[in-house]
Amino acid sequence: MYQPESGTWFSATWVVTKNSDGSLDAKVFFNYDDEPNWDDDIHPGLYGIDLEDFPRTDENIPEWLSSLLSNAAKAENERRAKAEEGKK
């Protein structure tokens, strides 16, 4: 499902309907752009790993993902700086 330069999907929705004759139809909708809703918090680093495995060009990285990764990197840099300061 990877699309070169565009990445892969973040979430999918399956819709199964029962027809009047008893048969079933299934459709799946893939979300390539919107932030998925999780029941639990997802560590931002997992999105970074996903981006490494399924690269996107800059213009194909959604704003929410860019902000999330940027904020996570800043927080990690601050954490490391405090840890280094504590060693002195």
N, CA, C and O atoms as a GROMACS GRO file, in nm:
protein
  352
    1MET      N    1   0.081  -0.120   0.000
    1MET     CA    2   0.000   0.000   0.000
    1MET      C    3   0.085   0.127   0.000
    1MET      O    4   0.032   0.238  -0.002
    2TYR      N    5   0.218   0.110   0.002
    2TYR     CA    6   0.307   0.225  -0.002
    2TYR      C    7   0.301   0.290  -0.139
    2TYR      O    8   0.304   0.223  -0.242
    3GLN      N    9   0.293   0.422  -0.138
    3GLN     CA   10   0.298   0.499  -0.261
    3GLN      C   11   0.426   0.581  -0.259
    3GLN      O   12   0.442   0.669  -0.174
    4PRO      N   13   0.519   0.554  -0.351
    4PRO     CA   14   0.646   0.626  -0.350
    4PRO      C   15   0.628   0.777  -0.338
    4PRO      O   16   0.547   0.837  -0.409
    5GLU      N   17   0.705   0.836  -0.248
    5GLU     CA   18   0.706   0.979  -0.217
    5GLU      C   19   0.582   1.025  -0.142
    5GLU      O   20   0.583   1.134  -0.084
    6SER      N   21   0.475   0.945  -0.140
    6SER     CA   22   0.351   0.985  -0.072
    6SER      C   23   0.330   0.911   0.059
    6SER      O   24   0.240   0.945   0.136
    7GLY      N   25   0.412   0.810   0.087
    7GLY     CA   26   0.399   0.736   0.212
    7GLY      C   27   0.295   0.627   0.203
    7GLY      O   28   0.256   0.583   0.095
    8THR      N   29   0.252   0.585   0.319
    8THR     CA   30   0.151   0.481   0.328
    8THR      C   31   0.037   0.531   0.416
    8THR      O   32   0.042   0.642   0.468
    9TRP      N   33  -0.062   0.451   0.433
    9TRP     CA   34  -0.180   0.495   0.508
    9TRP      C   35  -0.154   0.494   0.658
    9TRP      O   36  -0.073   0.418   0.709
   10PHE      N   37  -0.227   0.583   0.728
   10PHE     CA   38  -0.219   0.593   0.873
   10PHE      C   39  -0.329   0.512   0.942
   10PHE      O   40  -0.309   0.462   1.052
   11SER      N   41  -0.441   0.500   0.878
   11SER     CA   42  -0.552   0.422   0.934
   11SER      C   43  -0.642   0.376   0.820
   11SER      O   44  -0.634   0.425   0.707
   12ALA      N   45  -0.727   0.281   0.853
   12ALA     CA   46  -0.821   0.228   0.753
   12ALA      C   47  -0.956   0.206   0.820
   12ALA      O   48  -0.964   0.174   0.938
   13THR      N   49  -1.059   0.223   0.743
   13THR     CA   50  -1.195   0.198   0.790
   13THR      C   51  -1.259   0.096   0.697
   13THR      O   52  -1.264   0.113   0.576
   14TRP      N   53  -1.307  -0.011   0.758
   14TRP     CA   54  -1.377  -0.114   0.682
   14TRP      C   55  -1.527  -0.095   0.702
   14TRP      O   56  -1.574  -0.076   0.814
   15VAL      N   57  -1.601  -0.101   0.592
   15VAL     CA   58  -1.747  -0.092   0.599
   15VAL      C   59  -1.802  -0.220   0.535
   15VAL      O   60  -1.781  -0.247   0.417
   16VAL      N   61  -1.872  -0.298   0.616
   16VAL     CA   62  -1.932  -0.423   0.568
   16VAL      C   63  -2.083  -0.405   0.574
   16VAL      O   64  -2.139  -0.369   0.677
   17THR      N   65  -2.148  -0.432   0.461
   17THR     CA   66  -2.294  -0.422   0.456
   17THR      C   67  -2.352  -0.554   0.408
   17THR      O   68  -2.294  -0.626   0.327
   18LYS      N   69  -2.469  -0.583   0.461
   18LYS     CA   70  -2.540  -0.704   0.421
   18LYS      C   71  -2.646  -0.663   0.320
   18LYS      O   72  -2.728  -0.575   0.346
   19ASN      N   73  -2.644  -0.728   0.206
   19ASN     CA   74  -2.741  -0.700   0.100
   19ASN      C   75  -2.872  -0.771   0.128
   19ASN      O   76  -2.879  -0.861   0.212
   20SER      N   77  -2.975  -0.731   0.056
   20SER     CA   78  -3.108  -0.791   0.076
   20SER      C   79  -3.110  -0.940   0.044
   20SER      O   80  -3.195  -1.012   0.096
   21ASP      N   81  -3.018  -0.986  -0.041
   21ASP     CA   82  -3.013  -1.129  -0.074
   21ASP      C   83  -2.926  -1.208   0.025
   21ASP      O   84  -2.904  -1.328   0.008
   22GLY      N   85  -2.877  -1.140   0.128
   22GLY     CA   86  -2.796  -1.206   0.230
   22GLY      C   87  -2.646  -1.203   0.204
   22GLY      O   88  -2.568  -1.240   0.291
   23SER      N   89  -2.605  -1.160   0.087
   23SER     CA   90  -2.462  -1.152   0.057
   23SER      C   91  -2.403  -1.029   0.127
   23SER      O   92  -2.475  -0.938   0.170
   24LEU      N   93  -2.272  -1.028   0.138
   24LEU     CA   94  -2.204  -0.918   0.204
   24LEU      C   95  -2.118  -0.841   0.105
   24LEU      O   96  -2.060  -0.897   0.012
   25ASP      N   97  -2.112  -0.712   0.126
   25ASP     CA   98  -2.021  -0.625   0.052
   25ASP      C   99  -1.927  -0.562   0.153
   25ASP      O  100  -1.968  -0.524   0.262
   26ALA      N  101  -1.801  -0.551   0.116
   26ALA     CA  102  -1.702  -0.487   0.202
   26ALA      C  103  -1.626  -0.382   0.122
   26ALA      O  104  -1.585  -0.405   0.009
   27LYS      N  105  -1.610  -0.267   0.184
   27LYS     CA  106  -1.531  -0.159   0.125
   27LYS      C  107  -1.432  -0.114   0.231
   27LYS      O  108  -1.462  -0.115   0.351
   28VAL      N  109  -1.315  -0.075   0.188
   28VAL     CA  110  -1.215  -0.023   0.280
   28VAL      C  111  -1.170   0.114   0.231
   28VAL      O  112  -1.150   0.136   0.112
   29PHE      N  113  -1.156   0.204   0.326
   29PHE     CA  114  -1.115   0.340   0.297
   29PHE      C  115  -0.983   0.364   0.371
   29PHE      O  116  -0.976   0.349   0.493
   30PHE      N  117  -0.879   0.402   0.299
   30PHE     CA  118  -0.748   0.425   0.357
   30PHE      C  119  -0.724   0.574   0.377
   30PHE      O  120  -0.749   0.655   0.287
   31ASN      N  121  -0.675   0.608   0.494
   31ASN     CA  122  -0.646   0.746   0.531
   31ASN      C  123  -0.496   0.769   0.517
   31ASN      O  124  -0.417   0.715   0.595
   32TYR      N  125  -0.458   0.848   0.420
   32TYR     CA  126  -0.317   0.879   0.395
   32TYR      C  127  -0.274   1.013   0.454
   32TYR      O  128  -0.154   1.042   0.456
   33ASP      N  129  -0.368   1.094   0.502
   33ASP     CA  130  -0.334   1.232   0.539
   33ASP      C  131  -0.374   1.273   0.680
   33ASP      O  132  -0.300   1.347   0.746
   34ASP      N  133  -0.487   1.229   0.728
   34ASP     CA  134  -0.539   1.278   0.855
   34ASP      C  135  -0.481   1.201   0.973
   34ASP      O  136  -0.453   1.082   0.964
   35GLU      N  137  -0.464   1.273   1.085
   35GLU     CA  138  -0.411   1.210   1.206
   35GLU      C  139  -0.510   1.103   1.254
   35GLU      O  140  -0.629   1.132   1.270
   36PRO      N  141  -0.462   0.983   1.276
   36PRO     CA  142  -0.553   0.877   1.323
   36PRO      C  143  -0.591   0.898   1.470
   36PRO      O  144  -0.517   0.959   1.546
   37ASN      N  145  -0.705   0.846   1.506
   37ASN     CA  146  -0.751   0.849   1.645
   37ASN      C  147  -0.716   0.716   1.710
   37ASN      O  148  -0.756   0.610   1.662
   38TRP      N  149  -0.641   0.722   1.819
   38TRP     CA  150  -0.601   0.602   1.892
   38TRP      C  151  -0.667   0.601   2.029
   38TRP      O  152  -0.692   0.707   2.087
   39ASP      N  153  -0.695   0.484   2.080
   39ASP     CA  154  -0.749   0.473   2.215
   39ASP      C  155  -0.643   0.509   2.319
   39ASP      O  156  -0.676   0.562   2.425
   40ASP      N  157  -0.517   0.482   2.289
   40ASP     CA  158  -0.405   0.514   2.377
   40ASP      C  159  -0.311   0.609   2.304
   40ASP      O  160  -0.313   0.620   2.182
   41ASP      N  161  -0.229   0.677   2.383
   41ASP     CA  162  -0.129   0.765   2.322
   41ASP      C  163  -0.026   0.683   2.246
   41ASP      O  164   0.016   0.576   2.292
   42ILE      N  165   0.013   0.731   2.133
   42ILE     CA  166   0.115   0.667   2.051
   42ILE      C  167   0.242   0.750   2.063
   42ILE      O  168   0.239   0.872   2.047
   43HIS      N  169   0.353   0.684   2.091
   43HIS     CA  170   0.480   0.756   2.103
   43HIS      C  171   0.514   0.815   1.966
   43HIS      O  172   0.509   0.746   1.865
   44PRO      N  173   0.549   0.944   1.964
   44PRO     CA  174   0.580   1.010   1.836
   44PRO      C  175   0.691   0.940   1.757
   44PRO      O  176   0.693   0.947   1.634
   45GLY      N  177   0.782   0.875   1.827
   45GLY     CA  178   0.890   0.806   1.759
   45GLY      C  179   0.840   0.698   1.665
   45GLY      O  180   0.907   0.666   1.566
   46LEU      N  181   0.723   0.642   1.694
   46LEU     CA  182   0.667   0.539   1.605
   46LEU      C  183   0.630   0.598   1.470
   46LEU      O  184   0.643   0.531   1.367
   47TYR      N  185   0.585   0.723   1.470
   47TYR     CA  186   0.557   0.789   1.342
   47TYR      C  187   0.688   0.815   1.267
   47TYR      O  188   0.692   0.808   1.145
   48GLY      N  189   0.796   0.845   1.341
   48GLY     CA  190   0.925   0.865   1.280
   48GLY      C  191   0.975   0.738   1.212
   48GLY      O  192   1.029   0.742   1.102
   49ILE      N  193   0.957   0.625   1.280
   49ILE     CA  194   0.996   0.496   1.223
   49ILE      C  195   0.913   0.469   1.098
   49ILE      O  196   0.966   0.423   0.996
   50ASP      N  197   0.785   0.497   1.105
   50ASP     CA  198   0.697   0.478   0.990
   50ASP      C  199   0.745   0.562   0.871
   50ASP      O  200   0.745   0.516   0.757
   51LEU      N  201   0.785   0.685   0.900
   51LEU     CA  202   0.831   0.775   0.794
   51LEU      C  203   0.964   0.727   0.735
   51LEU      O  204   0.988   0.745   0.616
   52GLU      N  205   1.049   0.665   0.818
   52GLU     CA  206   1.174   0.608   0.765
   52GLU      C  207   1.144   0.488   0.675
   52GLU      O  208   1.206   0.472   0.569
   53ASP      N  209   1.050   0.404   0.718
   53ASP     CA  210   1.017   0.284   0.640
   53ASP      C  211   0.937   0.316   0.514
   53ASP      O  212   0.950   0.248   0.412
   54PHE      N  213   0.855   0.420   0.522
   54PHE     CA  214   0.768   0.458   0.410
   54PHE      C  215   0.785   0.608   0.384
   54PHE      O  216   0.698   0.688   0.420
   55PRO      N  217   0.896   0.647   0.323
   55PRO     CA  218   0.928   0.790   0.308
   55PRO      C  219   0.824   0.868   0.228
   55PRO      O  220   0.756   0.816   0.139
   56ARG      N  221   0.816   0.994   0.267
   56ARG     CA  222   0.731   1.092   0.198
   56ARG      C  223   0.817   1.212   0.163
   56ARG      O  224   0.910   1.246   0.236
   57THR      N  225   0.786   1.275   0.053
   57THR     CA  226   0.852   1.402   0.024
   57THR      C  227   0.796   1.506   0.121
   57THR      O  228   0.688   1.486   0.179
   58ASP      N  229   0.868   1.615   0.140
   58ASP     CA  230   0.825   1.718   0.236
   58ASP      C  231   0.682   1.764   0.211
   58ASP      O  232   0.605   1.784   0.305
   59GLU      N  233   0.648   1.781   0.084
   59GLU     CA  234   0.512   1.831   0.055
   59GLU      C  235   0.404   1.726   0.084
   59GLU      O  236   0.285   1.759   0.087
   60ASN      N  237   0.443   1.601   0.105
   60ASN     CA  238   0.347   1.496   0.136
   60ASN      C  239   0.344   1.457   0.284
   60ASN      O  240   0.278   1.361   0.323
   61ILE      N  241   0.416   1.534   0.366
   61ILE     CA  242   0.409   1.512   0.511
   61ILE      C  243   0.302   1.605   0.565
   61ILE      O  244   0.315   1.727   0.556
   62PRO      N  245   0.194   1.549   0.622
   62PRO     CA  246   0.087   1.635   0.674
   62PRO      C  247   0.138   1.728   0.784
   62PRO      O  248   0.231   1.693   0.857
   63GLU      N  249   0.077   1.844   0.796
   63GLU     CA  250   0.118   1.943   0.896
   63GLU      C  251   0.114   1.885   1.038
   63GLU      O  252   0.205   1.911   1.117
   64TRP      N  253   0.012   1.808   1.070
   64TRP     CA  254   0.002   1.750   1.205
   64TRP      C  255   0.123   1.660   1.234
   64TRP      O  256   0.174   1.659   1.346
   65LEU      N  257   0.168   1.584   1.133
   65LEU     CA  258   0.281   1.494   1.153
   65LEU      C  259   0.411   1.572   1.165
   65LEU      O  260   0.494   1.541   1.250
   66SER      N  261   0.429   1.672   1.082
   66SER     CA  262   0.547   1.756   1.089
   66SER      C  263   0.558   1.822   1.226
   66SER      O  264   0.666   1.823   1.285
   67SER      N  265   0.450   1.876   1.277
   67SER     CA  266   0.447   1.941   1.409
   67SER      C  267   0.475   1.840   1.520
   67SER      O  268   0.553   1.868   1.611
   68LEU      N  269   0.412   1.725   1.511
   68LEU     CA  270   0.431   1.621   1.613
   68LEU      C  271   0.577   1.578   1.620
   68LEU      O  272   0.633   1.570   1.730
   69LEU      N  273   0.639   1.552   1.506
   69LEU     CA  274   0.778   1.509   1.504
   69LEU      C  275   0.872   1.620   1.549
   69LEU      O  276   0.970   1.595   1.619
   70SER      N  277   0.843   1.743   1.509
   70SER     CA  278   0.925   1.857   1.550
   70SER      C  279   0.919   1.877   1.701
   70SER      O  280   1.022   1.897   1.765
   71ASN      N  281   0.799   1.870   1.758
   71ASN     CA  282   0.783   1.887   1.902
   71ASN      C  283   0.850   1.773   1.979
   71ASN      O  284   0.910   1.795   2.084
   72ALA      N  285   0.840   1.652   1.926
   72ALA     CA  286   0.903   1.537   1.991
   72ALA      C  287   1.055   1.552   1.988
   72ALA      O  288   1.122   1.519   2.086
   73ALA      N  289   1.110   1.600   1.878
   73ALA     CA  290   1.254   1.620   1.868
   73ALA      C  291   1.301   1.728   1.965
   73ALA      O  292   1.404   1.712   2.030
   74LYS      N  293   1.225   1.837   1.977
   74LYS     CA  294   1.260   1.943   2.072
   74LYS      C  295   1.257   1.890   2.214
   74LYS      O  296   1.348   1.918   2.293
   75ALA      N  297   1.155   1.814   2.249
   75ALA     CA  298   1.143   1.757   2.383
   75ALA      C  299   1.259   1.662   2.413
   75ALA      O  300   1.313   1.662   2.523
   76GLU      N  301   1.298   1.582   2.315
   76GLU     CA  302   1.409   1.489   2.334
   76GLU      C  303   1.540   1.565   2.350
   76GLU      O  304   1.623   1.527   2.433
   77ASN      N  305   1.560   1.670   2.274
   77ASN     CA  306   1.681   1.752   2.288
   77ASN      C  307   1.687   1.817   2.426
   77ASN      O  308   1.794   1.823   2.487
   78GLU      N  309   1.574   1.866   2.475
   78GLU     CA  310   1.568   1.926   2.609
   78GLU      C  311   1.598   1.822   2.716
   78GLU      O  312   1.670   1.849   2.812
   79ARG      N  313   1.543   1.702   2.699
   79ARG     CA  314   1.566   1.594   2.795
   79ARG      C  315   1.715   1.559   2.800
   79ARG      O  316   1.772   1.541   2.908
   80ARG      N  317   1.777   1.549   2.685
   80ARG     CA  318   1.920   1.517   2.679
   80ARG      C  319   2.006   1.627   2.738
   80ARG      O  320   2.104   1.600   2.807
   81ALA      N  321   1.969   1.752   2.711
   81ALA     CA  322   2.045   1.866   2.766
   81ALA      C  323   2.037   1.864   2.918
   81ALA      O  324   2.137   1.887   2.986
   82LYS      N  325   1.920   1.837   2.974
   82LYS     CA  326   1.904   1.831   3.121
   82LYS      C  327   1.984   1.714   3.177
   82LYS      O  328   2.045   1.726   3.283
   83ALA      N  329   1.984   1.602   3.108
   83ALA     CA  330   2.061   1.485   3.154
   83ALA      C  331   2.210   1.518   3.153
   83ALA      O  332   2.282   1.481   3.246
   84GLU      N  333   2.258   1.586   3.053
   84GLU     CA  334   2.399   1.625   3.045
   84GLU      C  335   2.432   1.726   3.155
   84GLU      O  336   2.539   1.720   3.216
   85GLU      N  337   2.341   1.817   3.179
   85GLU     CA  338   2.361   1.917   3.284
   85GLU      C  339   2.369   1.849   3.420
   85GLU      O  340   2.446   1.891   3.506
   86GLY      N  341   2.290   1.746   3.440
   86GLY     CA  342   2.292   1.673   3.567
   86GLY      C  343   2.420   1.596   3.589
   86GLY      O  344   2.453   1.564   3.703
   87LYS      N  345   2.494   1.565   3.483
   87LYS     CA  346   2.620   1.491   3.495
   87LYS      C  347   2.735   1.582   3.537
   87LYS      O  348   2.839   1.535   3.582
   88LYS      N  349   2.716   1.713   3.521
   88LYS     CA  350   2.825   1.807   3.552
   88LYS      C  351   2.834   1.837   3.699
   88LYS      O  352   2.920   1.914   3.741
   0.00000   0.00000   0.00000
